[in-house]
């Protein structure tokens, strides 16, 4: 995507004199933008309007109240394109232990129930966030069931998968932990691509998909694609120790993220889904 001069002039900035495309994932176009000696990070979602970024802005604000995140400078719609203007992050290296402590601090932020004030349906994976008092109900009905139904629509499901899934679903609903867990603020997409460090070494959390749920869901995501070492988990536990039995529950949460990837990227993630489903 190229941004015209006319488009750029509609941003709430003056004297824009350098715009360069940068890596920003597979969802948005992303740019480095310099205005009046200040550098910004600009995300653009073509033809989707500014509402596309409302959920991310909410997440950055919630996380940014307790840890470091990019600051939201402006957002809106230009020629039907949604945009989000963020402070530029000059990156460096930092401690995995400090990162673990930062994530634990996020998880210590609580709510009376599980969910969020609004759903998010503008992305490829819908997030149904209706508040629930019971985590087992929320996780099964508003996370797993949604992705299983999507997998059926996308022709990535089978009778064998469904048989194993129904067993897992029953196990979750009958496991005491899932009825006693406390709601924690979750990043929602905590893989290594969504964490960084400032030049001074401070951990930074990026691209959140927040809601209030079981903190083990975030921790499960850290175990799927790598990038988090033993120091991360030690640092986390120094602030907020794990609940007994967490390791046995992590596959039930890994499944959610693998189902999301099955729907997004196809059957290449089928074997990973099947390995977890075969446990039940």
C-alpha angles and dihedrals in degrees: 000000000000123000116220124220088247090054093048093049089063092064115101090251137095133217098018104185107162131040122171130172114241136180112282106158129266097293107060138029108245134200143182107229128187121200125171092343093309121113122215138183112232125196120192128190108194117231094349102099130228093289087076089076099043093097093049091048091051089051095048090050094049094046093039091061090071109016138026118281134154109281119245107238101172143333138186146108129302118181089340091306117122117225137189120194115201136178113267117254117217100203132217139153129288147167122291087210090058089048090053090050091051093052091047089053090054090051091053089066106096143188133200092250143013120271135034139271093261140030120235113221102152096087129073091259111053117222114209104196104174107154115260130184091208120062096202090058092046096047097045100040102032101034116020099031090049093055094043090053089048090050089053090051090048092049093244097121136084140185090256092052090048092051092054092042093054089053091050091046091054091047092053092049090050099044113101094217092066090057097046103042118117122234113257130184105255129201086216099208104045104168126134093264090064098054130072143153132240120240086264091055099255113148115247127197117211139189099010126196096192134191135135114268145117109324089220088074091066091043091052090056090056089060098054108066102018130236098121119092136192091276089061093057093042090052091048093051092049086067104028117011119219121257115251113268096024095135091059091053099046095085089058088059096038086060092066094057093043090051088052090053091046089057095042101042107018140233095340084087093048096093092053090050091048093050090059096041090051089064089070 
